[in-house]
């Protein structure tokens, strides 16, 4: 039986569903929808997403992953995608380990 995978919570949210991204060192995976990428979370996280806004089509808004500024019972997510004007500085990954102990079927 192979050893169970150990996943580490990152400070990033999935651009597809908004859930938390976990990593095992090389693979980055959405903890909810299962989207994956390798090498870094940028392939699936909200950092750097650009959306062109209504009246000023030449000025994109830049989104980034950040701690939830309005965390409550209605918005319990710890990390969310927020709008900002500059890319965030590089943040080291969180060191909260998760264990994925699934019996083989």
Backbone bond lengths (Angstrom), bond angles and torsions (degrees), N, CA, C in turn:
res aa  C-N    CA-C-N  psi(-1)  N-CA   C-N-CA  omega(-1)  CA-C   N-CA-C  phi
1 X - - - 1.453 - - 1.525 108.69 -
2 X 1.347 117.73 127.29 1.463 119.35 178.68 1.525 110.57 -68.87
3 X 1.323 115.46 154.54 1.462 120.88 178.23 1.526 109.20 -65.44
4 X 1.343 117.60 144.43 1.465 119.41 178.50 1.528 111.09 -65.13
5 X 1.327 115.30 145.86 1.470 120.38 179.53 1.518 110.13 -70.49
6 X 1.323 116.39 141.92 1.457 121.44 174.59 1.523 107.67 -109.23
7 X 1.320 115.95 119.62 1.454 121.61 -179.84 1.515 109.25 -106.63
8 X 1.326 116.14 147.03 1.465 122.88 179.25 1.521 107.81 -116.82
9 X 1.331 117.07 130.42 1.457 120.92 175.74 1.525 109.75 -66.65
10 X 1.314 116.56 137.14 1.461 120.60 175.71 1.525 109.14 -107.93
11 X 1.299 117.02 171.06 1.463 122.50 177.50 1.525 110.10 -93.43
12 X 1.329 116.19 44.19 1.466 121.76 -178.44 1.513 110.15 -133.68
13 X 1.350 115.72 150.98 1.456 123.08 177.35 1.525 109.22 -116.91
14 X 1.322 116.39 145.37 1.465 122.83 -178.41 1.526 110.83 -67.33
15 X 1.336 116.79 131.81 1.463 121.05 179.65 1.524 112.02 -72.75
16 X 1.327 117.70 -15.62 1.455 120.88 -177.97 1.527 113.01 -91.04
17 X 1.347 117.78 -37.64 1.468 119.52 -176.49 1.527 113.56 -130.80
18 X 1.342 118.90 -9.79 1.459 121.89 177.72 1.511 115.67 86.68
19 X 1.319 118.21 0.06 1.462 121.09 -179.75 1.520 111.86 -79.92
20 X 1.299 116.43 169.38 1.465 123.15 -177.40 1.530 111.27 -71.93
21 X 1.318 116.68 144.45 1.463 122.57 177.32 1.522 108.81 -98.83
22 X 1.329 115.64 136.55 1.465 121.99 176.83 1.526 108.26 -115.82
23 X 1.341 115.82 159.50 1.465 120.39 -178.57 1.516 109.82 -139.03
24 X 1.329 115.49 151.94 1.461 119.87 173.43 1.523 111.17 -115.43
25 X 1.321 117.11 16.55 1.461 122.27 179.88 1.515 111.85 111.75
26 X 1.342 117.21 -40.48 1.457 121.75 -179.94 1.528 110.63 -120.80
27 X 1.315 116.62 -44.06 1.458 122.59 -178.02 1.521 109.90 -94.08
28 X 1.332 116.01 133.22 1.459 123.12 175.16 1.519 106.68 -112.09
29 X 1.346 116.36 130.60 1.456 121.11 -171.82 1.522 110.10 -137.68
30 X 1.344 116.19 139.40 1.460 120.15 173.94 1.517 108.03 -72.61
31 X 1.327 116.37 131.87 1.459 120.33 -177.66 1.526 112.67 -73.20
32 X 1.329 117.68 -8.61 1.463 120.02 -179.07 1.528 112.22 -114.22
33 X 1.330 117.91 -60.62 1.469 119.59 -174.33 1.527 113.41 -87.60
34 X 1.339 117.99 -13.18 1.458 120.69 176.16 1.515 115.70 84.71
35 X 1.325 119.21 5.52 1.467 120.74 176.60 1.530 108.56 -58.94
36 X 1.329 117.75 139.77 1.464 120.98 -177.38 1.513 111.54 -132.53
37 X 1.322 114.10 157.15 1.464 122.59 173.92 1.526 106.66 -154.11
38 X 1.317 117.35 166.82 1.462 120.89 178.55 1.520 109.85 -122.89
39 X 1.330 115.30 155.58 1.459 121.26 174.78 1.511 115.50 88.26
40 X 1.302 119.03 -29.98 1.461 123.51 -179.84 1.506 109.54 178.51
41 X 1.320 117.89 162.07 1.460 120.38 -176.19 1.527 114.59 -76.84
42 X 1.337 118.44 -9.18 1.462 122.25 -172.64 1.524 113.89 -55.68
43 X 1.312 117.64 -27.85 1.468 120.43 -179.00 1.512 114.31 -69.16
44 X 1.337 117.48 -23.09 1.466 119.87 -177.81 1.530 113.91 -129.16
45 X 1.337 118.64 -6.28 1.468 119.59 -177.13 1.529 111.12 -90.77
46 X 1.338 115.97 171.11 1.453 121.56 -177.44 1.511 115.07 -81.21
47 X 1.318 118.69 -7.79 1.467 121.41 -178.75 1.530 110.49 -63.19
48 X 1.323 115.56 126.94 1.453 120.01 175.42 1.510 115.96 87.34
49 X 1.337 118.36 -1.57 1.459 118.98 176.67 1.520 108.96 -61.32
50 X 1.303 117.02 137.43 1.466 121.76 178.35 1.515 109.78 -116.40
51 X 1.314 116.60 136.47 1.457 122.44 175.72 1.520 106.95 -132.48
52 X 1.306 116.53 126.53 1.460 120.43 178.88 1.526 107.58 -79.26
53 X 1.333 116.80 131.17 1.465 121.07 -177.51 1.511 111.80 -94.08
54 X 1.319 116.01 160.74 1.457 125.85 -175.73 1.509 118.79 -36.47
55 X 1.324 118.38 -82.28 1.457 120.69 -168.87 1.530 114.47 -83.18
56 X 1.324 119.57 -18.98 1.468 120.47 179.25 1.518 108.52 -116.61
57 X 1.306 116.92 78.28 1.456 122.11 -174.54 1.520 113.56 -67.28
58 X 1.326 117.76 -15.23 1.462 120.65 179.93 1.531 111.89 -86.71
59 X 1.328 118.58 -7.38 1.459 121.88 -176.84 1.530 110.34 -116.38
60 X 1.322 117.59 101.61 1.464 119.11 179.59 1.535 111.44 -79.14
61 X 1.310 115.91 151.95 1.457 121.16 170.89 1.518 107.47 -91.54
62 X 1.298 117.40 140.98 1.449 121.43 -179.92 1.518 108.77 -107.43
63 X 1.306 115.98 126.32 1.454 121.19 179.33 1.521 109.98 -97.70
64 X 1.337 115.92 156.19 1.459 120.65 178.78 1.515 109.83 -151.86
65 X 1.311 116.72 158.54 1.454 123.11 175.94 1.526 108.04 -83.70
66 X 1.332 116.68 137.31 1.465 121.10 -177.55 1.525 109.40 -158.39
67 X 1.341 116.75 162.27 1.466 118.97 173.83 1.530 109.91 -59.38
68 X 1.320 116.52 142.42 1.458 122.57 -179.25 1.530 109.51 -63.14
69 X 1.345 118.73 114.64 1.464 120.55 -178.07 1.528 113.76 -74.60
70 X 1.337 116.77 -14.12 1.466 121.36 -177.22 1.522 110.45 -130.94
71 X 1.302 116.93 49.88 1.459 121.62 -177.32 1.531 110.27 -66.59
72 X 1.335 116.03 130.89 1.461 121.85 -179.27 1.521 108.49 -158.06
73 X 1.331 116.01 -177.14 1.462 120.47 177.50 1.535 110.76 -63.88
74 X 1.326 117.01 -30.47 1.463 120.91 178.45 1.520 112.97 -81.09
75 X 1.322 117.49 -20.06 1.461 123.14 -179.81 1.531 108.54 -139.20
76 X 1.345 117.20 74.85 1.464 120.46 -171.62 1.532 115.92 -80.64
77 X 1.316 118.53 -7.95 1.465 120.50 -176.59 1.527 111.18 -60.34
78 X 1.325 116.26 135.62 1.461 120.84 179.51 1.523 111.51 -77.41
79 X 1.338 116.65 -38.57 1.467 122.91 179.43 1.526 107.98 -117.68
80 X 1.333 116.73 133.24 1.467 122.30 179.89 1.526 109.69 -134.29
81 X 1.316 116.01 170.78 1.469 121.33 175.21 1.521 106.70 -97.19
82 X 1.340 116.70 121.68 1.457 121.97 -178.68 1.521 109.83 -118.64
83 X 1.316 116.24 162.04 1.461 122.07 178.84 1.520 109.21 -93.16
84 X 1.302 117.05 132.99 1.454 121.97 178.61 1.501 110.01 -148.63
85 X 1.314 116.72 164.93 1.456 120.43 -177.43 1.521 114.07 -91.33
86 X 1.308 117.29 -14.26 1.459 119.84 -177.51 1.513 109.73 -134.34
87 X 1.326 117.12 149.71 1.459 118.66 176.63 1.526 110.10 -64.28
88 X 1.315 117.13 147.02 1.458 119.60 -179.35 1.516 110.63 -71.37
89 X 1.313 118.07 154.45 1.455 119.69 173.31 1.520 109.11 -67.50
90 X 1.316 116.47 156.58 1.469 119.80 178.97 1.522 109.22 -60.03
91 X 1.327 115.70 128.63 1.459 121.38 177.75 1.513 108.80 -113.92
92 X 1.319 118.49 134.57 1.460 119.34 174.57 1.518 109.60 -67.78
93 X 1.311 116.20 154.56 1.443 120.16 179.12 1.517 111.31 -65.62
94 X 1.310 115.40 151.41 1.455 121.53 173.20 1.523 108.13 -62.49
95 X 1.299 117.88 155.18 1.457 119.93 -179.39 1.523 111.91 -111.90
96 X 1.330 117.06 28.37 1.450 121.41 177.54 1.522 108.49 -84.75
97 X 1.342 118.81 106.62 1.466 119.55 -177.52 1.523 112.02 -79.39
98 X 1.310 115.93 144.65 1.454 123.62 172.22 1.516 107.57 -119.82
99 X 1.298 117.09 145.00 1.455 120.00 176.03 1.511 108.31 -112.13
100 X 1.280 115.84 132.11 1.448 120.50 177.81 1.527 106.96 -107.39
101 X 1.294 115.78 91.87 1.471 121.89 -179.44 1.516 108.87 -101.61
102 X 1.307 115.25 94.25 1.458 120.15 179.01 1.513 108.69 -114.75
103 X 1.324 116.84 128.06 1.461 117.88 176.86 1.525 110.15 -69.78
104 X 1.308 115.94 146.67 1.460 119.49 178.14 1.508 108.94 -72.21
105 X 1.322 116.15 145.41 1.472 120.33 -179.63 1.486 110.45 -103.28
